[in-house]
Amino acid sequence: MERMKNIKDEALAFMADESGVGVIEVVLILVVLIGLVIIFKDSINTLLNGIFKEINSLSEDVY
């Protein structure tokens, strides 16, 4: 009977342990961010191309 109590106590302690919750949160946030990048990939590329074209045209004025 003591052995069953130990197994039950260990199972309850395992279920109450939240040490891995932070890792799961970080992984979920990364999944959401990657999903947003995939969804808005064309818009991001257009924006970045416009920014770099502007930088190049302004740098030609300096040199």
All heavy atoms as a GROMACS GRO file, in nm:
protein
  488
    1MET      N    1   0.081  -0.119   0.000
    1MET     CA    2   0.000   0.000   0.000
    1MET      C    3   0.086   0.126   0.000
    1MET      O    4   0.050   0.225  -0.062
    1MET     CB    5  -0.090  -0.006   0.125
    1MET     CG    6  -0.213   0.077   0.112
    1MET     SD    7  -0.302   0.034  -0.038
    1MET     CE    8  -0.464   0.049   0.013
    2GLU      N    9   0.198   0.119   0.069
    2GLU     CA   10   0.290   0.234   0.074
    2GLU      C   11   0.346   0.265  -0.065
    2GLU      O   12   0.365   0.380  -0.102
    2GLU     CB   13   0.403   0.204   0.174
    2GLU     CG   14   0.500   0.319   0.193
    2GLU     CD   15   0.435   0.439   0.263
    2GLU    OE1   16   0.343   0.422   0.342
    2GLU    OE2   17   0.481   0.552   0.234
    3ARG      N   18   0.370   0.159  -0.141
    3ARG     CA   19   0.424   0.178  -0.276
    3ARG      C   20   0.324   0.251  -0.366
    3ARG      O   21   0.362   0.337  -0.446
    3ARG     CB   22   0.460   0.041  -0.335
    3ARG     CG   23   0.521   0.051  -0.471
    3ARG     CD   24   0.558  -0.086  -0.522
    3ARG     NE   25   0.592  -0.077  -0.661
    3ARG     CZ   26   0.708  -0.113  -0.712
    3ARG    NH1   27   0.799  -0.164  -0.633
    3ARG    NH2   28   0.732  -0.101  -0.839
    4MET      N   29   0.195   0.219  -0.354
    4MET     CA   30   0.092   0.286  -0.433
    4MET      C   31   0.083   0.433  -0.395
    4MET      O   32   0.064   0.519  -0.480
    4MET     CB   33  -0.044   0.218  -0.411
    4MET     CG   34  -0.052   0.083  -0.477
    4MET     SD   35  -0.030   0.097  -0.653
    4MET     CE   36  -0.195   0.074  -0.706
    5LYS      N   37   0.100   0.463  -0.266
    5LYS     CA   38   0.098   0.602  -0.221
    5LYS      C   39   0.216   0.679  -0.279
    5LYS      O   40   0.201   0.793  -0.323
    5LYS     CB   41   0.099   0.608  -0.069
    5LYS     CG   42   0.084   0.748  -0.013
    5LYS     CD   43   0.076   0.746   0.138
    5LYS     CE   44   0.051   0.880   0.199
    5LYS     NZ   45   0.130   0.988   0.154
    6ASN      N   46   0.333   0.615  -0.284
    6ASN     CA   47   0.451   0.680  -0.343
    6ASN      C   48   0.430   0.707  -0.492
    6ASN      O   49   0.466   0.814  -0.541
    6ASN     CB   50   0.574   0.592  -0.324
    6ASN     CG   51   0.636   0.608  -0.186
    6ASN    OD1   52   0.603   0.701  -0.114
    6ASN    ND2   53   0.722   0.515  -0.150
    7ILE      N   54   0.373   0.610  -0.564
    7ILE     CA   55   0.348   0.629  -0.706
    7ILE      C   56   0.250   0.742  -0.727
    7ILE      O   57   0.268   0.827  -0.815
    7ILE     CB   58   0.298   0.497  -0.770
    7ILE    CG1   59   0.410   0.393  -0.769
    7ILE    CG2   60   0.248   0.521  -0.912
    7ILE    CD1   61   0.366   0.255  -0.812
    8LYS      N   62   0.145   0.745  -0.647
    8LYS     CA   63   0.044   0.852  -0.658
    8LYS      C   64   0.107   0.987  -0.627
    8LYS      O   65   0.084   1.085  -0.699
    8LYS     CB   66  -0.072   0.824  -0.563
    8LYS     CG   67  -0.180   0.928  -0.568
    8LYS     CD   68  -0.290   0.899  -0.469
    8LYS     CE   69  -0.390   1.012  -0.467
    8LYS     NZ   70  -0.492   0.994  -0.364
    9ASP      N   71   0.188   0.995  -0.521
    9ASP     CA   72   0.254   1.120  -0.486
    9ASP      C   73   0.348   1.167  -0.596
    9ASP      O   74   0.354   1.285  -0.629
    9ASP     CB   75   0.329   1.105  -0.354
    9ASP     CG   76   0.237   1.092  -0.234
    9ASP    OD1   77   0.117   1.126  -0.248
    9ASP    OD2   78   0.284   1.046  -0.128
   10GLU      N   79   0.422   1.073  -0.656
   10GLU     CA   80   0.514   1.108  -0.765
   10GLU      C   81   0.436   1.158  -0.887
   10GLU      O   82   0.478   1.254  -0.952
   10GLU     CB   83   0.600   0.986  -0.803
   10GLU     CG   84   0.705   0.951  -0.701
   10GLU     CD   85   0.815   1.054  -0.693
   10GLU    OE1   86   0.851   1.115  -0.796
   10GLU    OE2   87   0.865   1.076  -0.582
   11ALA      N   88   0.324   1.094  -0.919
   11ALA     CA   89   0.243   1.135  -1.033
   11ALA      C   90   0.186   1.275  -1.010
   11ALA      O   91   0.186   1.359  -1.101
   11ALA     CB   92   0.131   1.035  -1.058
   12LEU      N   93   0.138   1.301  -0.891
   12LEU     CA   94   0.083   1.434  -0.860
   12LEU      C   95   0.193   1.540  -0.865
   12LEU      O   96   0.171   1.651  -0.914
   12LEU     CB   97   0.015   1.433  -0.724
   12LEU     CG   98  -0.117   1.356  -0.717
   12LEU    CD1   99  -0.168   1.351  -0.573
   12LEU    CD2  100  -0.220   1.417  -0.809
   13ALA      N  101   0.312   1.507  -0.816
   13ALA     CA  102   0.423   1.602  -0.820
   13ALA      C  103   0.464   1.630  -0.964
   13ALA      O  104   0.495   1.744  -0.999
   13ALA     CB  105   0.541   1.547  -0.740
   14PHE      N  106   0.463   1.527  -1.048
   14PHE     CA  107   0.498   1.544  -1.189
   14PHE      C  108   0.398   1.635  -1.259
   14PHE      O  109   0.434   1.723  -1.337
   14PHE     CB  110   0.505   1.408  -1.258
   14PHE     CG  111   0.533   1.417  -1.405
   14PHE    CD1  112   0.661   1.446  -1.450
   14PHE    CD2  113   0.433   1.399  -1.498
   14PHE    CE1  114   0.689   1.455  -1.586
   14PHE    CE2  115   0.458   1.407  -1.633
   14PHE     CZ  116   0.587   1.436  -1.677
   15MET      N  117   0.270   1.616  -1.231
   15MET     CA  118   0.167   1.697  -1.296
   15MET      C  119   0.167   1.841  -1.244
   15MET      O  120   0.130   1.933  -1.316
   15MET     CB  121   0.030   1.633  -1.276
   15MET     CG  122   0.017   1.505  -1.356
   15MET     SD  123  -0.128   1.404  -1.330
   15MET     CE  124  -0.260   1.514  -1.311
   16ALA      N  125   0.212   1.862  -1.121
   16ALA     CA  126   0.215   1.997  -1.065
   16ALA      C  127   0.342   2.073  -1.106
   16ALA      O  128   0.348   2.195  -1.092
   16ALA     CB  129   0.207   1.990  -0.913
   17ASP      N  130   0.441   2.001  -1.158
   17ASP     CA  131   0.567   2.063  -1.196
   17ASP      C  132   0.547   2.151  -1.319
   17ASP      O  133   0.498   2.106  -1.421
   17ASP     CB  134   0.671   1.955  -1.226
   17ASP     CG  135   0.808   2.012  -1.256
   17ASP    OD1  136   0.832   2.130  -1.221
   17ASP    OD2  137   0.890   1.940  -1.314
   18GLU      N  138   0.584   2.277  -1.310
   18GLU     CA  139   0.567   2.372  -1.420
   18GLU      C  140   0.700   2.423  -1.474
   18GLU      O  141   0.706   2.530  -1.534
   18GLU     CB  142   0.481   2.489  -1.374
   18GLU     CG  143   0.340   2.451  -1.336
   18GLU     CD  144   0.257   2.570  -1.295
   18GLU    OE1  145   0.309   2.683  -1.298
   18GLU    OE2  146   0.140   2.550  -1.260
   19SER      N  147   0.805   2.348  -1.455
   19SER     CA  148   0.936   2.395  -1.498
   19SER      C  149   0.950   2.404  -1.649
   19SER      O  150   1.029   2.483  -1.699
   19SER     CB  151   1.046   2.305  -1.441
   19SER     OG  152   1.032   2.174  -1.491
   20GLY      N  153   0.874   2.328  -1.724
   20GLY     CA  154   0.884   2.332  -1.869
   20GLY      C  155   0.787   2.428  -1.935
   20GLY      O  156   0.786   2.441  -2.057
   21VAL      N  157   0.707   2.496  -1.856
   21VAL     CA  158   0.606   2.585  -1.911
   21VAL      C  159   0.670   2.701  -1.987
   21VAL      O  160   0.624   2.740  -2.093
   21VAL     CB  161   0.511   2.636  -1.801
   21VAL    CG1  162   0.416   2.740  -1.854
   21VAL    CG2  163   0.434   2.521  -1.741
   22GLY      N  164   0.779   2.756  -1.938
   22GLY     CA  165   0.846   2.867  -2.005
   22GLY      C  166   0.895   2.829  -2.143
   22GLY      O  167   0.885   2.907  -2.237
   23VAL      N  168   0.947   2.709  -2.156
   23VAL     CA  169   0.996   2.661  -2.285
   23VAL      C  170   0.880   2.649  -2.384
   23VAL      O  171   0.891   2.690  -2.500
   23VAL     CB  172   1.068   2.525  -2.269
   23VAL    CG1  173   1.106   2.467  -2.403
   23VAL    CG2  174   1.190   2.541  -2.181
   24ILE      N  175   0.769   2.596  -2.336
   24ILE     CA  176   0.652   2.580  -2.423
   24ILE      C  177   0.602   2.716  -2.469
   24ILE      O  178   0.566   2.734  -2.586
   24ILE     CB  179   0.542   2.501  -2.350
   24ILE    CG1  180   0.587   2.358  -2.328
   24ILE    CG2  181   0.411   2.504  -2.429
   24ILE    CD1  182   0.496   2.277  -2.239
   25GLU      N  183   0.601   2.813  -2.380
   25GLU     CA  184   0.556   2.948  -2.418
   25GLU      C  185   0.645   3.008  -2.525
   25GLU      O  186   0.597   3.068  -2.621
   25GLU     CB  187   0.553   3.038  -2.295
   25GLU     CG  188   0.444   3.002  -2.196
   25GLU     CD  189   0.457   3.078  -2.066
   25GLU    OE1  190   0.559   3.147  -2.046
   25GLU    OE2  191   0.364   3.068  -1.985
   26VAL      N  192   0.775   2.993  -2.510
   26VAL     CA  193   0.869   3.047  -2.608
   26VAL      C  194   0.849   2.979  -2.743
   26VAL      O  195   0.848   3.045  -2.848
   26VAL     CB  196   1.015   3.031  -2.559
   26VAL    CG1  197   1.115   3.064  -2.668
   26VAL    CG2  198   1.040   3.118  -2.437
   27VAL      N  199   0.831   2.848  -2.743
   27VAL     CA  200   0.810   2.774  -2.868
   27VAL      C  201   0.682   2.820  -2.936
   27VAL      O  202   0.678   2.842  -3.057
   27VAL     CB  203   0.809   2.622  -2.841
   27VAL    CG1  204   0.760   2.545  -2.963
   27VAL    CG2  205   0.947   2.574  -2.800
   28LEU      N  206   0.575   2.839  -2.858
   28LEU     CA  207   0.449   2.885  -2.916
   28LEU      C  208   0.461   3.025  -2.974
   28LEU      O  209   0.407   3.054  -3.082
   28LEU     CB  210   0.337   2.880  -2.813
   28LEU     CG  211   0.289   2.741  -2.774
   28LEU    CD1  212   0.187   2.748  -2.663
   28LEU    CD2  213   0.231   2.670  -2.894
   29ILE      N  214   0.532   3.113  -2.907
   29ILE     CA  215   0.553   3.248  -2.958
   29ILE      C  216   0.632   3.243  -3.089
   29ILE      O  217   0.599   3.313  -3.185
   29ILE     CB  218   0.624   3.336  -2.853
   29ILE    CG1  219   0.529   3.364  -2.737
   29ILE    CG2  220   0.675   3.466  -2.914
   29ILE    CD1  221   0.594   3.429  -2.618
   30LEU      N  222   0.735   3.159  -3.094
   30LEU     CA  223   0.813   3.145  -3.218
   30LEU      C  224   0.728   3.090  -3.332
   30LEU      O  225   0.740   3.136  -3.446
   30LEU     CB  226   0.934   3.054  -3.193
   30LEU     CG  227   1.048   3.116  -3.114
   30LEU    CD1  228   1.154   3.012  -3.085
   30LEU    CD2  229   1.107   3.234  -3.187
   31VAL      N  230   0.641   2.995  -3.301
   31VAL     CA  231   0.554   2.938  -3.405
   31VAL      C  232   0.462   3.046  -3.461
   31VAL      O  233   0.443   3.058  -3.582
   31VAL     CB  234   0.473   2.819  -3.348
   31VAL    CG1  235   0.359   2.780  -3.441
   31VAL    CG2  236   0.565   2.701  -3.324
   32VAL      N  237   0.406   3.129  -3.372
   32VAL     CA  238   0.318   3.237  -3.417
   32VAL      C  239   0.395   3.338  -3.502
   32VAL      O  240   0.348   3.381  -3.608
   32VAL     CB  241   0.250   3.307  -3.296
   32VAL    CG1  242   0.180   3.434  -3.338
   32VAL    CG2  243   0.152   3.212  -3.230
   33LEU      N  244   0.514   3.376  -3.458
   33LEU     CA  245   0.594   3.472  -3.534
   33LEU      C  246   0.633   3.418  -3.671
   33LEU      O  247   0.626   3.489  -3.772
   33LEU     CB  248   0.719   3.511  -3.455
   33LEU     CG  249   0.696   3.601  -3.335
   33LEU    CD1  250   0.826   3.624  -3.259
   33LEU    CD2  251   0.634   3.732  -3.376
   34ILE      N  252   0.673   3.292  -3.676
   34ILE     CA  253   0.708   3.232  -3.805
   34ILE      C  254   0.587   3.226  -3.896
   34ILE      O  255   0.596   3.253  -4.016
   34ILE     CB  256   0.770   3.092  -3.783
   34ILE    CG1  257   0.908   3.106  -3.718
   34ILE    CG2  258   0.781   3.014  -3.913
   34ILE    CD1  259   0.968   2.977  -3.670
   35GLY      N  260   0.471   3.194  -3.839
   35GLY     CA  261   0.349   3.192  -3.917
   35GLY      C  262   0.316   3.329  -3.975
   35GLY      O  263   0.277   3.342  -4.091
   36LEU      N  264   0.333   3.434  -3.894
   36LEU     CA  265   0.308   3.569  -3.943
   36LEU      C  266   0.404   3.608  -4.054
   36LEU      O  267   0.366   3.672  -4.152
   36LEU     CB  268   0.317   3.669  -3.828
   36LEU     CG  269   0.202   3.665  -3.727
   36LEU    CD1  270   0.232   3.755  -3.609
   36LEU    CD2  271   0.072   3.703  -3.792
   37VAL      N  272   0.529   3.570  -4.040
   37VAL     CA  273   0.628   3.599  -4.145
   37VAL      C  274   0.590   3.528  -4.274
   37VAL      O  275   0.599   3.586  -4.382
   37VAL     CB  276   0.770   3.559  -4.098
   37VAL    CG1  277   0.868   3.559  -4.214
   37VAL    CG2  278   0.818   3.654  -3.989
   38ILE      N  279   0.546   3.403  -4.263
   38ILE     CA  280   0.507   3.328  -4.383
   38ILE      C  281   0.385   3.392  -4.448
   38ILE      O  282   0.379   3.407  -4.570
   38ILE     CB  283   0.481   3.181  -4.348
   38ILE    CG1  284   0.613   3.113  -4.312
   38ILE    CG2  285   0.412   3.108  -4.462
   38ILE    CD1  286   0.598   2.973  -4.256
   39ILE      N  287   0.288   3.434  -4.366
   39ILE     CA  288   0.166   3.493  -4.420
   39ILE      C  289   0.195   3.626  -4.490
   39ILE      O  290   0.145   3.654  -4.598
   39ILE     CB  291   0.062   3.512  -4.308
   39ILE    CG1  292   0.010   3.376  -4.262
   39ILE    CG2  293  -0.055   3.600  -4.354
   39ILE    CD1  294  -0.076   3.382  -4.137
   40PHE      N  295   0.278   3.710  -4.427
   40PHE     CA  296   0.303   3.844  -4.479
   40PHE      C  297   0.437   3.854  -4.552
   40PHE      O  298   0.495   3.962  -4.562
   40PHE     CB  299   0.298   3.946  -4.365
   40PHE     CG  300   0.161   3.956  -4.304
   40PHE    CD1  301   0.137   3.906  -4.177
   40PHE    CD2  302   0.058   4.015  -4.373
   40PHE    CE1  303   0.011   3.916  -4.120
   40PHE    CE2  304  -0.068   4.026  -4.318
   40PHE     CZ  305  -0.092   3.975  -4.190
   41LYS      N  306   0.488   3.742  -4.605
   41LYS     CA  307   0.619   3.740  -4.669
   41LYS      C  308   0.627   3.838  -4.786
   41LYS      O  309   0.725   3.914  -4.798
   41LYS     CB  310   0.650   3.598  -4.718
   41LYS     CG  311   0.786   3.583  -4.779
   41LYS     CD  312   0.813   3.439  -4.814
   41LYS     CE  313   0.743   3.405  -4.942
   41LYS     NZ  314   0.784   3.275  -4.998
   42ASP      N  315   0.526   3.842  -4.870
   42ASP     CA  316   0.529   3.931  -4.986
   42ASP      C  317   0.529   4.078  -4.944
   42ASP      O  318   0.603   4.160  -5.000
   42ASP     CB  319   0.411   3.903  -5.078
   42ASP     CG  320   0.420   3.766  -5.144
   42ASP    OD1  321   0.534   3.715  -5.159
   42ASP    OD2  322   0.315   3.710  -5.178
   43SER      N  323   0.448   4.111  -4.845
   43SER     CA  324   0.444   4.249  -4.796
   43SER      C  325   0.577   4.290  -4.734
   43SER      O  326   0.624   4.402  -4.754
   43SER     CB  327   0.332   4.265  -4.693
   43SER     OG  328   0.208   4.236  -4.749
   44ILE      N  329   0.637   4.199  -4.659
   44ILE     CA  330   0.766   4.228  -4.596
   44ILE      C  331   0.873   4.248  -4.702
   44ILE      O  332   0.954   4.341  -4.693
   44ILE     CB  333   0.804   4.115  -4.498
   44ILE    CG1  334   0.708   4.113  -4.379
   44ILE    CG2  335   0.948   4.131  -4.449
   44ILE    CD1  336   0.723   3.992  -4.289
   45ASN      N  337   0.874   4.162  -4.804
   45ASN     CA  338   0.972   4.176  -4.913
   45ASN      C  339   0.955   4.309  -4.986
   45ASN      O  340   1.053   4.377  -5.017
   45ASN     CB  341   0.961   4.060  -5.012
   45ASN     CG  342   1.029   3.936  -4.962
   45ASN    OD1  343   1.120   3.943  -4.879
   45ASN    ND2  344   0.986   3.822  -5.011
   46THR      N  345   0.831   4.347  -5.014
   46THR     CA  346   0.805   4.474  -5.082
   46THR      C  347   0.853   4.591  -4.997
   46THR      O  348   0.918   4.683  -5.048
   46THR     CB  349   0.654   4.488  -5.110
   46THR    OG1  350   0.611   4.376  -5.187
   46THR    CG2  351   0.625   4.616  -5.186
   47LEU      N  352   0.823   4.587  -4.870
   47LEU     CA  353   0.866   4.694  -4.779
   47LEU      C  354   1.018   4.704  -4.773
   47LEU      O  355   1.075   4.813  -4.785
   47LEU     CB  356   0.808   4.670  -4.639
   47LEU     CG  357   0.850   4.768  -4.531
   47LEU    CD1  358   0.791   4.905  -4.558
   47LEU    CD2  359   0.808   4.717  -4.395
   48LEU      N  360   1.085   4.590  -4.756
   48LEU     CA  361   1.231   4.591  -4.746
   48LEU      C  362   1.295   4.635  -4.877
   48LEU      O  363   1.396   4.708  -4.875
   48LEU     CB  364   1.282   4.454  -4.704
   48LEU     CG  365   1.254   4.415  -4.559
   48LEU    CD1  366   1.304   4.274  -4.532
   48LEU    CD2  367   1.318   4.513  -4.462
   49ASN      N  368   1.241   4.592  -4.990
   49ASN     CA  369   1.297   4.635  -5.118
   49ASN      C  370   1.284   4.787  -5.134
   49ASN      O  371   1.376   4.853  -5.182
   49ASN     CB  372   1.226   4.564  -5.234
   49ASN     CG  373   1.274   4.421  -5.249
   49ASN    OD1  374   1.384   4.386  -5.208
   49ASN    ND2  375   1.189   4.337  -5.306
   50GLY      N  376   1.170   4.842  -5.094
   50GLY     CA  377   1.152   4.988  -5.100
   50GLY      C  378   1.249   5.061  -5.010
   50GLY      O  379   1.307   5.163  -5.049
   51ILE      N  380   1.270   5.008  -4.891
   51ILE     CA  381   1.364   5.072  -4.797
   51ILE      C  382   1.505   5.070  -4.854
   51ILE      O  383   1.577   5.172  -4.851
   51ILE     CB  384   1.358   5.002  -4.660
   51ILE    CG1  385   1.225   5.033  -4.591
   51ILE    CG2  386   1.475   5.044  -4.572
   51ILE    CD1  387   1.200   4.952  -4.466
   52PHE      N  388   1.549   4.954  -4.908
   52PHE     CA  389   1.686   4.945  -4.960
   52PHE      C  390   1.705   5.028  -5.087
   52PHE      O  391   1.812   5.084  -5.110
   52PHE     CB  392   1.726   4.800  -4.981
   52PHE     CG  393   1.760   4.728  -4.854
   52PHE    CD1  394   1.687   4.618  -4.814
   52PHE    CD2  395   1.862   4.773  -4.773
   52PHE    CE1  396   1.717   4.552  -4.696
   52PHE    CE2  397   1.894   4.709  -4.654
   52PHE     CZ  398   1.821   4.598  -4.615
   53LYS      N  399   1.602   5.039  -5.169
   53LYS     CA  400   1.612   5.127  -5.286
   53LYS      C  401   1.629   5.272  -5.242
   53LYS      O  402   1.708   5.347  -5.300
   53LYS     CB  403   1.488   5.113  -5.374
   53LYS     CG  404   1.486   4.989  -5.457
   53LYS     CD  405   1.360   4.981  -5.542
   53LYS     CE  406   1.355   4.850  -5.616
   53LYS     NZ  407   1.231   4.834  -5.693
   54GLU      N  408   1.555   5.312  -5.139
   54GLU     CA  409   1.568   5.449  -5.086
   54GLU      C  410   1.706   5.472  -5.028
   54GLU      O  411   1.768   5.577  -5.051
   54GLU     CB  412   1.460   5.471  -4.980
   54GLU     CG  413   1.455   5.611  -4.925
   54GLU     CD  414   1.400   5.710  -5.026
   54GLU    OE1  415   1.330   5.668  -5.120
   54GLU    OE2  416   1.429   5.830  -5.010
   55ILE      N  417   1.759   5.373  -4.956
   55ILE     CA  418   1.893   5.385  -4.899
   55ILE      C  419   1.996   5.398  -5.011
   55ILE      O  420   2.088   5.481  -5.004
   55ILE     CB  421   1.925   5.265  -4.809
   55ILE    CG1  422   1.841   5.272  -4.682
   55ILE    CG2  423   2.073   5.259  -4.774
   55ILE    CD1  424   1.849   5.148  -4.595
   56ASN      N  425   1.984   5.317  -5.114
   56ASN     CA  426   2.078   5.323  -5.226
   56ASN      C  427   2.072   5.456  -5.299
   56ASN      O  428   2.175   5.513  -5.335
   56ASN     CB  429   2.054   5.208  -5.324
   56ASN     CG  430   2.104   5.076  -5.272
   56ASN    OD1  431   2.195   5.071  -5.188
   56ASN    ND2  432   2.046   4.968  -5.319
   57SER      N  433   1.953   5.508  -5.321
   57SER     CA  434   1.942   5.636  -5.392
   57SER      C  435   1.996   5.749  -5.307
   57SER      O  436   2.060   5.841  -5.360
   57SER     CB  437   1.797   5.662  -5.432
   57SER     OG  438   1.717   5.687  -5.318
   58LEU      N  439   1.975   5.743  -5.176
   58LEU     CA  440   2.029   5.850  -5.090
   58LEU      C  441   2.180   5.837  -5.075
   58LEU      O  442   2.250   5.939  -5.062
   58LEU     CB  443   1.961   5.846  -4.952
   58LEU     CG  444   1.814   5.886  -4.950
   58LEU    CD1  445   1.756   5.867  -4.810
   58LEU    CD2  446   1.796   6.028  -4.997
   59SER      N  447   2.231   5.715  -5.077
   59SER     CA  448   2.377   5.699  -5.065
   59SER      C  449   2.448   5.745  -5.191
   59SER      O  450   2.562   5.791  -5.186
   59SER     CB  451   2.412   5.554  -5.034
   59SER     OG  452   2.381   5.471  -5.141
   60GLU      N  453   2.382   5.736  -5.307
   60GLU     CA  454   2.442   5.787  -5.429
   60GLU      C  455   2.455   5.939  -5.423
   60GLU      O  456   2.550   5.995  -5.479
   60GLU     CB  457   2.357   5.745  -5.550
   60GLU     CG  458   2.367   5.599  -5.582
   60GLU     CD  459   2.271   5.556  -5.692
   60GLU    OE1  460   2.194   5.643  -5.742
   60GLU    OE2  461   2.271   5.437  -5.726
   61ASP      N  462   2.365   6.006  -5.356
   61ASP     CA  463   2.374   6.152  -5.341
   61ASP      C  464   2.494   6.189  -5.254
   61ASP      O  465   2.556   6.293  -5.276
   61ASP     CB  466   2.245   6.207  -5.277
   61ASP     CG  467   2.125   6.193  -5.369
   61ASP    OD1  468   2.145   6.175  -5.490
   61ASP    OD2  469   2.012   6.202  -5.318
   62VAL      N  470   2.526   6.106  -5.158
   62VAL     CA  471   2.639   6.135  -5.068
   62VAL      C  472   2.771   6.114  -5.138
   62VAL      O  473   2.865   6.194  -5.124
   62VAL     CB  474   2.630   6.047  -4.941
   62VAL    CG1  475   2.754   6.064  -4.853
   62VAL    CG2  476   2.505   6.078  -4.862
   63TYR      N  477   2.782   6.012  -5.221
   63TYR     CA  478   2.911   5.980  -5.285
   63TYR      C  479   2.920   6.048  -5.416
   63TYR      O  480   2.891   6.043  -5.514
   63TYR     CB  481   2.930   5.830  -5.298
   63TYR     CG  482   2.952   5.764  -5.164
   63TYR    CD1  483   2.856   5.678  -5.110
   63TYR    CD2  484   3.066   5.789  -5.090
   63TYR    CE1  485   2.876   5.618  -4.988
   63TYR    CE2  486   3.085   5.729  -4.967
   63TYR     CZ  487   2.991   5.643  -4.917
   63TYR     OH  488   3.011   5.585  -4.797
   0.00000   0.00000   0.00000
